[in-house]
Amino acid sequence: MGPAAVALYKSHTITAGFLGQYWWSFAGDSSRDDTSQASILYFFWYMLGTWQIGMNPTINFDNEASSGNKWDVPIGITVGNTIKVGKVPMKIQVGLDYSVVHRRDFGNRWRVKLLLTPVIPSLVKKPLLELVQR
């Protein structure tokens, strides 16, 4: 159980922000291991028509882990394009992440990402909240 935080910036060409979460155990079964973990997904995307370039790695922290296994701090780059496969729009992304700090026992230094995401039509046709600019 724990809190979460989010921040978002969106313009016509840029989307950026983060999502942070923290979990800890309390008042539970004494036979269960304690937990004290955090994750922060940070992202930045620059749009060039149907093309996107950016990053979206996740930083992980485990306070209960042994020394050298507490942090995983990746940075990376991802490139994507939205195409049509038949009649369905599909977002295809290829990325590479490098962990500047990684977990010694089970962490990995490099990650290759391939994401295929079908784009479905919005079920909500108008914004739920509209901000009026004067």
N, C-alpha and C positions, 0 to 999 in steps of 0.2 A: 504494500500500500504506500502511496506517496503522491506528491504533487506533480503537476505538469505545467509547463510554460510554453507559450508560442508567440512568435512575432513574425509579421509578414509585410513585405513591401511589394507592390505590384504596379507596374506601368505598362505601356503598350509593348515595350521591348524587353523589360527586365522583371524578373520575379526573384525575390530573395527573402531569406528568413531563416528561422530555426525552430525546432521543436525539442524541448528538453523534458526529461522525465527522471524521477528518482523513486526508488523502491527501497523499503526497509521492512524488517520483520519486527513485530511487537506482540506481546501478550498471546503467544501461540503455543503450539505443541512443543514441549521442551526437547523432544527427540528430533525435531526438525532443525536443520542448520540455520543459523542467523544469516540474513542477507542485508546488504547495504550497497546498492548498485545504482548507477546513473547512466543515461545515454543522452547524447545531444546530436540530433540530425541537423546539419546546417546545409543550406542549399543556395545556389546562385545560378540563374539561367538567363542567357541573353538570346533573344529570338531574332532570327533572320528569315522572315517568311515562314516556310515550312521547316526550316533548319533550326536547331537549338544547339548551343554550346554552353557548358556549365559544369557544375559539380554538385554532388549530393552525398558525401560520405557521412558516416555516423561515428562519433567519438564514444567509446565505452569506458566505464570506470567501475571497478569492483573493490570496495574498501575491505572486504573480508578475504580477498586473495592474498597469496604470499607475495613478498617483495619481488618485483620484476614481472608480476602477472596482474597488476592492478589496472594498467592503462593500455588502450589501443587508440591511437590518434592518426587516422588516415587523412591524406589530402589526395586530390585526384582531378581528372578531367573526363568529361563525357560529351560525346557528340551524338546528335539524334536528328531524325527526319521523320516527317509524317507523310506516309504514302497510302495509296489505296491497294488493298488486296481484294480483288473482285470488287464488290460494292462497299466493303468495310474499310474505313480509315484505320490505319495501323501506325502506331508510333514505334519506331525502331531506334534503340540507343545502344551504343558501344562505349565502354568506359574503362579506364585504368586508374586504380587507387594504389597509393604507396603509403604504408604506415611509418611515419617518422618515429613513433614510439609504438612498440607492439608487445604483446604478452609473450614472455619467454617460453613458457611450457606449451602453449597451444595456439599462439597467435601466428598470423601469416604476414609477411612483409609486403607482398604484392597481391592484388585482386584484379581479375579481369571480369567485367560485367557485360552481359548481353541481356537487354530487356526488350520484350515484345509486348506491347500494350494495345489491345483493341480500343478504339475510341467510340463510345456509345453516345447517342444524342442525349442532351440534357433533359431531365424530367421536369425541371423548373425552368419555365420559359422567360420569366421576368425576375430581376433581383428581388430577394426578400427584403433587403434594406437598401435604400438608395440615399447616398450622401449628396446633398445639394451644394454646389459650389457657387459662390456669389462673387 
